[in-house]
Every structure is written in C-alpha cells, then in structure tokens.
Amino acid sequence: MFSGATIGFGLSVRVSGGDLYLQGRGDPTMTYQRYDQLAGLVARGGTTRFAGRLIADDSWFDRVPLGLDWSWEDESYDYTAPVSGLTFAAGPRFGTGAVEIRYRGVAGRRPVVTVWPPTDSVRVVNRAVTGGAGDSVDAVRVHGTADVTVSGAVAAGRSGTAMVSVPDPTATAAGIFRAALRRHGVTIDGRTRKGVVPAEARNVAALVSPPLSEIVRPFLKFSHNGHAEILVKAMSRVAAPGKPGSWPTGLAAATAALARLGVDTRLLTMGDGSGLSRRNWVTVRQVTTLLRAVRGRAWFPAFRTALPVAGDPDPMVGGTLRNRMRGTPAAGAVLAKTGTLTGVDALSGYVTAADGRALVFAVIINGSVTGAAGILDRVAVTLASSGPAT
C-alpha cells in the first residue's frame, strides 16, 4: 500500500512575481478548517498583502474531471463529483468535490437554506416549503450549471442536509482558501484564475495530508467514490512521475499491483477506481484472492479496521453497514465493503464465525430488479452463525 507521502498528497502555497499560488496534490482531507489552518500559516509568514493574483494549480492530475462511463443523470450527486488535483471536503467524513445543502424548517416561511462550506460556486434556488411532519427535501444541481434547486417539504423545527456536487472543485477550493486568507488579514489585489506554479516560485506555507492509513478509513467506511478516483490518479503519479495523474495510467498501475498480490487479472476490466463504470468487471474469485492475499501485508490491520462493521451504530465504525444485520450473529463479526449500482449488489470482506474461524467471502448479484441487500445480509449472517467445517 502506498503511504500518503509516497503518492504526494498535500497542499502548498508558493509565491512568484507577486502572484500567490495554491498548489494541490489531490489531498481529500482539505476541509474548511484545514484551509483556514493553511491561511493562518500564510499570515504568520509576515506578508499580509499580495499585489498579484491568486492562481489555483490543479495540474497534479489531468483535466478529465468525470469518468467517461458515468451517467450524466448522476452529475448532481456527491458520489459522482468531479475529480481534481485541487479539491476540498465538506466535513470530517471527507466527501470530496461536493457541498452540504443545509436546511431547517421555519413555521410560516420557506425553510432556511445555507451552503457548507460557504461558497459562491453554486447558486441555490429555494423552492422547498415548511410543512408536514417529516422531511422530503431534495437538492439537485441542474445539468451543466451551478444552479441548485432545493425542493420538497420539511417540518417546522426540523433540519437536514443534502449533498450536491460542485461543477468545479478547483474554483471552489480556491474560493474557500481566499476567504480564509481574508479572515487572517491577508489580501490579494488580483483576481483568481487557474495556472501552473513556475519553477522559481518560493514556498510560503504547506500542509501535509494524514497518512493513507488514516485516509483509507473514511474512504472505505463511507464508500467515497471520489477517494477511489483520487487514489487511482495518485497511483498514476507514482507510476509516471512528472506527468499529470490519469485514469489510464493509474488503472494500469492498479492492475499490476493486483497481479503482484496473486490476482488473475486476465479477466479483469476496470473503467475507473470507484466502480461507477459499467466496464468494471470482476469475479468473486478475484475478490477473495485479493482479500486472502492482503492478510499477510504489513498494512493489513489498517485496511481491516477501515472496513465497515455490521450493525455498529457508530458511523465511524459501522459505516455503510451501521444499519444492517443488527441483532444478528453477524453484528460485530462481519467486516465488509458494500457495492451498489442499479441492478448490482455486492458485499465482500471477512467474517468471524461462531466457532472462531476467520472466513473470507465475496458475493456479487447482477441483474437484480430490486435491491438485493437483504440476500447479501442473509449470506453474511449464515457465515457468522456457522460451526466447524465438515
């Protein structure tokens, strides 16, 4: 497994000719608070005014933000947010490239709607109403625009959150950072634009991302597609230093890594890192071969801890399985990764059986007319309940 340092995560601020450069390396942990921390480091450097522009450098990755096989109908959702070398996360779960649309019902008025982190990169049209006893609010970004329409109804006094992807994570990240600089008393005279840091630029401030052993936890717990795509493009940077990270080079590197772990890759096809592409073809044997092989790696404990735990209500433990298999023998005994597309349901990971055996399993259901999570859960419960092999 690559370490965060090896794959180049982090963020730096550099200066040249009066221009201030914000240079990203795909760090998925850059929350509002971390951008504020970076701005504070700039302010402590002593320069409080830059006569030039703020230039956002996202050239660490290529300029292909969306998977070629992704459906345009999903463009609005956080799980298909654009991938950028300079990005941001809305909160501590580190979902990248998307903002929170926060709403609260107010009696006699439309719900109050705000955007987090604060940004003008999306324009909200509030068509929601306050009424009823529940929450049916939805937020959708109009295809190809920055316009987000909030509709539905929410009860007075009730609040909620919807996630919406932004059209340009680079611009959003630069705006968040520029606002943070202002809060710390640092001004930039010129406008914000995109560009590449010149070789002669000097360092002003930098933040190093947490190690990959920590990043992988919210990635797997919450099934962040954006993290998967960032990791693929980061692997591309390792495989081809000096070239922008790309899906083709990163997926080739991932395939080679799987082969080194003993996976038969002759029948493996990958179209992206997250599994959104319908060209991701994998067999259960390939998955179980991988799950067995990684148990001998030094980084396996971090990987195992990052998997969702069945039935554990703590989101940072149970993740996508926190509401599944509660009150069954599988609760706490199944550590597994979910996978869902329309017509496809998957669950793969590890089970501690009733007799103490450590089992590896993978189940993939294709062509399902309705959700098949219940079937997957019954398989996991059966494995967790099993006794000695006969």
N, C-alpha and C positions, 0 to 999 in steps of 0.2 A: 504494500500500500504506500502511496506517495504521502509524504508529510506536507503540511501547509507551506513550509519554506521551499521544499523541492519544487512544487508546482507553481510557486510565485505569487501566492495570494498576498494582498496588502494594498496599501494606498499611499501615495506620496504627493507632496506639494513642492513644486520647484518654481524658480523664477528666472526669467531671461528677458532683458531689454524692457523691463517694466511690466511685462506680462506675467501673470500668476497662472501656473499650470496645475491642474488637478489630474493626476495620472492614476488610472485604475488598473488592477490586475485581476479583475473578476471576483473580488472579495465579496462573498454573500452575507457577511455579518455586519455590513455598514448600516446600522440603524441611525435614527435621528440623533440618539445620544452619542454614538461614535463619531458622527460628522461634527457634532458640537465639540467633542474632545479634540478632534483634529484641528478645528478652527482655533481652539484655545492654545494649542501648540504653536500655531502661526502667530497669534497675538503675543505670546511670550518670547517670540523671536525678536521683537523690538520694532518691526516695521508695521505701522498702522495704516499706511496708505500706499496703494499701488496705482501708478499713473496709467498703466496699460489696461489690458483686458483679462478676464478670467477665461482660460482656454481649457476645455474638457478633453482629455486624451483617453479615448476608449479603444485605441489601436492594438491593445494586447490581444484582443480577439478580432476576428473578421467582422465585416459589416453585414452578416446574414443573421438577422435577429430572430427569425421564426423558422421552425422546421419545415422542410419542403413538403412534407406529407400532412401537416397539421390542418385541420378543418378551419376555414375562415369563420364558421359559425361559433367557434370556441375562442375567438380572438379576445373577447372581453374578459375572459375568466383568468384568475390568477395562475391557474395551472398551465396556461399557455402564454405566460408573459414573455415579452421579448428578452433575448439573451444579449448581454452587453458586457464588455470589459470594464465598464464603469457603471455600477449599479447601486441599489440600495435595498434595505429590508424594512418592512413596515413595522416590525415589532420583534420581541425576543424569540419568536419562533423562526425568524429569519426567512420568511417567504419573500422572494426577490421579485423586483420589477412590477410590484402591484401596491396599490394604496388601500387603506381601510376607508370605507364609506360608513361613518358612524351616524346613527340616527336615534332620536328619542321622541316619543310621542308626547305632545303637549295639548291638553284639553282645549278645544275651541280654535285650534290653529293647525297648520301643517306641521309635521314633525320637524324638529331642528336637525339639520344635516350638516356635518363637518367632514373634512378630509384629513386623514393622518397617514404619513407626516404631512404638515402643511405644505401645499404646493399649488402653483397655478398651471400645472401641466395637464390638469383635467378641468373641465367646466361642468358643473353639476346643474342639472335641470331637475328641480324637486317637484314631482307630481304625486308624491305619497300623501296619504291622509291619516289623520289621527282618528281612530275609532275601533270598535270591536273589543275583543278580549285577548287577542293573540298577536301574532307577528307574521305578516306575509310580505314583508318588504323585499324588493329585488332591486339590484343596481346593474345596469348594462351599459357598456360603452359602445356607442354607435360605430359600426364598421368603418375603419379608416379615418376616424376622427378622435378628438379629445373630449367629445361630449358624452357625459354620463347621465343617463336618465334613471332617476330613482322613483319607483312606483310601488303600489301596494298600500297596505294599511298596518298600523301598529297601535296598540292600546296606549292610552294616556299613561305616562309614567314609566312605560316600558322602553327599553333601549336594546340596540343590537348593532351588528357590524356585518357588512358585506365587503368582499374583496373584489377589486377591479384592476385589471392590468392597465398600465400606462402605455401610451404609444411610443415613448422614447425614454427608457430608463436613464440614459446618459444625461439628457437635458434635465430630467427630474433630479438626479443626484447632484448635478452642478447647482441647481437652484436651491436645494437643501443646504449645500455647503456655503453658498454665497450668503444666505440668510444667517447661517451660523456665524460667519465672519462678522457680519454687521452686529450681531449680539455681543461679540467680543471686541467691538470698537475698531474693526478693520474694514476699510472701504477700498473699493476698486472702481476707478473712474470709468473704464471702458465697459463694453457690453460682454456678454458671454457668447462664446462660439466654440466649435469643435476644432481640434487641431492636434498636432503631434509635438511632444516635448523635444526641443532641439538638444543636440549633444552637449552644448556648452552650458546648459541650464544648471544652476546650483540648487542644492537641496535646501528646503526651508523646514519641512516637517514630514513625518511619516508615521503610519500606524501599521503594525504587523497583525495579520489575522490570527485568531486562535488556531491551534494545531488541528490538522484534519481529524484527529481522534475525537475532538470536541465538535467540529462542524458536522461530522457524519451523524451525530445523534439527532438533532432536529431534522436533518435530511431524511433519515430513514423513519424516524418516529412519525413524521407528518407527511411523508411521501412527497417531498418537494421536487417537482419536476425541474424547476429552474436550477436547483443544486446539481442535479444529474447532468444537465446540459453544460453547466459551468465546469464541472469536473471533466467532462469529455474534451472540452476546448482547452482546459488547462493541461490535460494529458497530451494534447496536440503540441502545446508549447514545449513540453519536455521532449517529445519525440522529434520536433523540428525547431530547435531554438532559433530565435530571431525572426520567425515567421508568425503572423497572426494565427491564433488558435482557431481551428476549424473543425467542423463535424467529420469530414472525410479522414483527415489525418488522425484525429482523436479516436475515432471508431476503429481505425486500423490498429492503433496502439492498444486499445481495449481488447480487441480480438486476439492480438499477440499475447497480452497478459493472461487471458483466459486459457490460451493454449499451453502456456508455461505452467498453469495450475492443473493441467491434465484434461481440460475440457476438449472434447472433439468438436472443433469449430468448422468442420467441413459442411455441416448442415445448418450453420448459424448465420442468420442475417440480421443486421442492425441498421435501422434508419435514423436513430437518434439515441440519446442517452437515457431518456426517461421512460420510453415505452409508449409514447403517444402515437408514434408512427405505426401504421398498419403493416409496415415492412419489417417489423421486429418479429422474427420467427425463431422460437427456441423450444426445445423439448424438455420434458421433466427430467430426463436422464442427464441432460447438460446442467440443469439447475442443481440436482442433487450431487452430481460430481463436483461442482463448484463448492457447495455447502460442506461437503466432506473434506475437500482439499484445504480449505481455509482454516480448518480447526488446528492445523499444525503450524500456522503462521504466528509470528510474534504479536501481530496487531489483532489477532482474533478476539481477545477479551473486549477491546473497544468496539469491534464490529458487533459482537453478540449483545453487548449492553445497549447498543443503538437500535436493536430490533424492537418493534412494538411487543408488549407483553399482554397476552389475552386477559381481558376482564379487569385490568388495573385501572381504576378511575382517574388516576393522576395522568393528565395529558402528556407530561414529560416522561412517563413510564409506559403507559398503555398505548399512547399514540393512536394510530388508526384502528387499533383493536380494543380500545378502552371500553367500548360499549358492547363488545362481542364476547360470548362464551362466559359471561358472569354466572357464578353459582354452579359451575360445572367442574369436572375434574381437570379441564383444560386451563382454567383460570390460574394464572401464575406459572403454569407448566409449559405453555406454548409461547415461544418467541419466534415471530414470523413476520415476513413482509407481505403486504397486500398488493394486489394489482388489479385494476379495473378499467375496462373500456366497454363501450356499448357492445353487448354480446359476448364479452370476455370477463371471466373472474378467475383470479389466481391467489394462491396462498402457499408460501414456501418458507421453511425455516427448521426450527428444532423443537423437539418435544421431550420432556422428561416423563417417561411412562410411570404407571402406578408402582411397578416393581423396581424403579430406579434406573432403568435402561435409558440411555441417551439416543434418541432416534432423529433421523434426518428425513424430511418429507418435502414433496412438491406436488401440488395439484393445480392443473390448468383446465378450465372448462371453456370451450369455444362454442359459438353459435347459440348461446343461451337467449331465449326470448325474454325471460325475466331475470332479475338479479339472482345469482346462484350462491351468494354468500352463506346462506343457511346450509347448503350442501357441504361447502368447504368447512364450515364450523363443525358439522357432524363428523366429518372425517377426522378433524383435529381432536375432538372430544373422544372419539373411539380410540385413537392412538394413545391419548393420555390415560385412558382407562385400562389399557391392555396389560396383560400379565406376562409371564415368562413365555418366550418363543417355544413352539412345539416342533 
